[in-house]
Amino acid sequence: MIQVSNISKKFFTAGQPFWALHDVCLTILKGDCICLTGTSGSGKSTLLNVISGILRPTRGQILYEGQNLQKMSDRKLARYRGSSIGFVYQRFNLIPRQTIFENVRAPLLFEGVSGREQRRRVADLLGRVGVEEKINEYPPNLSGGQMQRVAIARAVIRKPAILLADEPTGNLDEKTGKSIVALFRELNKDGITVFTVSHDQRFAKIANVLYNLEFGILKKRRKHAAGGGQK
């Protein structure tokens, strides 16, 4: 699905160059469940943002199903993010003054989906992630685990090919984190390719590909048969 070839990303701090990524290479196959680990500041979030098209790399190439992201206009990159990528953030990023229905529905507004179909799809998905009774609530009235489930529902409402997640259990307690890991495993079994940045070893246990990133340098740790991994 995605081929990352010799990607490097440079930032400037106090006028001095800082390389967050150094010649990163990786392949994401359809059905993979990937876990990326690394210390804070190692470049993990930067790599996710480059893969999603939020950031453009300083050098290197990213191909999505043969299409070069570097050659895409900003509009095409936005379309790529909207249709092919789902993104789950550690801090949920829900809009507090909108209901859960409105938060999850938001990506559908770009598809021209009818109001009735929006309601059906949101209700079905909230039921699947276990928070269907919260559809008319507001984010401040939910627990951390419930908000993360809502954020996952929003990320997959348009049925993306790949789900990227940045420390999705980082703000959750042990029991709630376990349920979120199980939910990611279910989504992966249903055909969504999953790429998770996490210190949570439970993600490493369900992954079929493990990577470690330190000082911007990526290393594959090992591969086993837990995930899908279909070409």
C-alpha positions in Angstrom: 0.0 0.0 0.0 2.7 2.5 1.1 6.4 2.5 0.2 8.5 4.9 2.1 12.0 5.3 0.5 14.9 7.2 2.1 12.7 9.8 3.8 14.4 12.6 5.8 12.8 15.5 7.5 14.6 18.7 8.6 13.4 21.3 11.0 15.0 24.5 12.2 15.4 25.2 16.0 16.8 28.6 17.0 18.0 29.0 13.4 19.9 25.7 13.5 19.0 22.6 11.4 17.7 19.6 13.1 17.1 16.3 11.3 14.0 14.5 12.8 14.2 11.6 10.3 17.2 10.1 8.6 16.8 8.0 5.4 13.8 6.1 6.7 12.6 3.2 4.6 9.6 1.0 5.3 6.8 -0.9 3.5 3.2 -1.0 4.6 1.3 -4.0 3.2 -2.5 -4.3 3.0 -3.7 -5.9 6.2 -0.6 -5.1 8.3 -0.8 -4.3 11.9 2.4 -2.3 12.6 3.6 -1.0 16.0 6.3 1.7 16.1 8.2 2.3 19.3 10.9 4.7 20.4 11.8 7.3 23.0 10.2 10.7 23.2 11.6 13.0 20.6 12.8 10.2 18.4 10.7 11.3 15.4 7.7 8.9 15.7 5.0 11.6 15.3 6.9 13.2 12.5 7.0 10.0 10.6 3.2 9.5 11.1 2.6 13.1 9.9 4.8 12.5 6.8 3.1 9.2 5.9 -0.3 10.9 6.3 0.7 13.9 4.1 0.4 16.4 6.9 4.1 17.1 6.5 6.1 17.0 3.4 9.6 15.3 3.7 12.7 17.3 3.0 13.9 14.5 0.8 13.0 11.0 -0.2 9.8 9.5 -1.7 6.5 8.1 -0.5 4.3 6.1 -2.8 0.7 5.3 -2.0 -0.5 2.5 -4.3 2.0 3.7 -6.9 1.2 7.4 -6.5 4.0 9.8 -5.5 2.8 12.0 -2.6 5.5 14.5 -3.3 4.0 15.3 -6.7 0.5 15.8 -5.3 -0.9 19.3 -5.0 -2.1 20.4 -1.5 -5.7 19.7 -2.7 -4.8 16.1 -3.8 -3.0 15.5 -0.6 -6.1 16.7 1.4 -8.2 14.3 -0.7 -5.7 11.5 0.1 -5.9 12.2 3.8 -9.7 12.3 3.7 -10.3 9.2 1.7 -7.4 6.9 2.5 -6.1 7.8 5.9 -7.8 7.7 9.3 -5.9 9.4 12.2 -6.3 8.8 15.9 -4.7 11.3 18.3 -3.5 10.8 21.8 -5.6 13.8 23.0 -8.7 12.8 21.1 -9.1 16.2 19.3 -12.9 16.2 19.6 -14.7 19.5 19.3 -16.2 20.1 22.7 -19.2 22.2 21.6 -20.4 19.6 19.1 -22.3 16.5 20.0 -20.7 13.1 19.6 -22.9 12.6 16.5 -21.6 15.9 15.0 -18.0 15.0 15.8 -18.2 11.6 14.1 -20.3 12.8 11.2 -17.8 15.6 10.3 -15.8 13.7 7.7 -19.0 12.7 5.9 -19.8 16.3 5.2 -17.3 16.2 2.4 -19.0 13.2 0.7 -22.4 14.6 0.1 -24.0 11.9 2.2 -27.7 12.4 3.0 -28.7 13.3 6.5 -30.5 9.9 7.0 -27.5 8.0 5.8 -25.2 10.1 8.0 -27.3 9.2 11.0 -27.4 5.5 10.2 -23.6 5.2 9.6 -22.7 7.2 12.8 -25.2 5.2 14.9 -23.9 1.9 13.5 -20.3 2.8 14.1 -20.9 4.1 17.6 -22.6 0.9 18.4 -19.6 -1.1 17.2 -17.2 0.9 19.4 -19.5 0.6 22.3 -20.7 4.2 22.9 -24.0 4.3 21.0 -25.8 5.7 24.0 -23.6 8.8 23.9 -24.6 9.9 20.5 -26.3 13.1 21.7 -23.8 13.9 24.5 -20.9 16.3 24.4 -17.2 15.3 24.7 -16.7 17.0 28.2 -19.4 14.6 29.5 -17.5 11.5 28.5 -14.7 9.5 30.1 -11.2 9.4 28.5 -11.9 5.9 27.1 -15.3 6.9 25.7 -13.7 9.9 24.0 -11.0 7.7 22.5 -13.7 5.3 21.1 -15.5 8.3 19.6 -12.2 9.5 18.1 -11.6 6.1 16.5 -15.2 6.1 15.1 -14.6 9.4 13.5 -11.3 8.2 12.1 -12.9 5.2 10.4 -16.3 6.6 9.4 -15.1 7.0 5.7 -13.7 3.5 5.7 -10.0 4.4 5.3 -7.5 2.0 3.9 -5.1 2.7 6.7 -5.5 3.8 10.3 -2.7 5.8 11.9 -2.7 6.2 15.6 -0.4 8.3 17.8 -0.2 6.9 21.4 -3.9 6.0 21.4 -3.8 4.6 25.0 -1.3 7.2 26.4 -4.0 9.0 28.4 -6.0 6.0 29.5 -6.0 3.7 32.5 -5.0 0.1 32.3 -8.5 -1.5 31.8 -9.6 1.1 29.3 -6.3 0.9 27.4 -6.8 -2.9 27.1 -10.3 -2.4 25.5 -8.9 0.1 23.0 -6.1 -2.3 22.0 -8.8 -5.0 21.5 -10.8 -2.6 19.3 -7.8 -1.9 17.1 -7.2 -5.6 16.7 -10.9 -6.1 15.6 -10.6 -3.3 13.1 -7.4 -4.9 11.7 -9.1 -8.3 11.4 -11.9 -6.6 9.5 -9.4 -5.4 6.9 -8.2 -2.0 8.0 -4.4 -1.7 7.9 -3.2 -0.3 11.3 0.0 1.7 12.0 0.3 2.6 15.7 2.9 4.6 17.5 2.9 3.4 21.1 4.9 2.6 24.2 2.0 0.2 25.1 3.4 -3.3 24.8 0.0 -4.7 24.1 0.1 -3.1 20.7 3.4 -4.9 20.1 1.8 -8.2 21.0 -1.0 -7.8 18.3 1.3 -6.4 15.6 2.7 -8.5 12.8 5.5 -5.9 12.1 7.5 -4.1 14.8 9.7 -1.0 14.2 11.9 1.0 16.5 12.8 4.6 15.8 15.7 6.3 17.7 17.3 9.7 16.8 15.4 9.6 13.5 16.8 6.2 12.4 14.4 3.3 11.8 15.0 -0.3 12.5 12.7 -3.3 12.0 12.7 -5.4 15.2 11.0 -8.6 14.2 8.0 -10.0 12.4 5.5 -12.6 13.4 2.1 -13.9 12.4 -0.3 -11.9 14.6 -1.6 -9.6 11.9 -2.9 -9.8 8.3 0.0 -8.6 6.2 -1.4 -9.3 2.7 0.1 -7.9 -0.4 
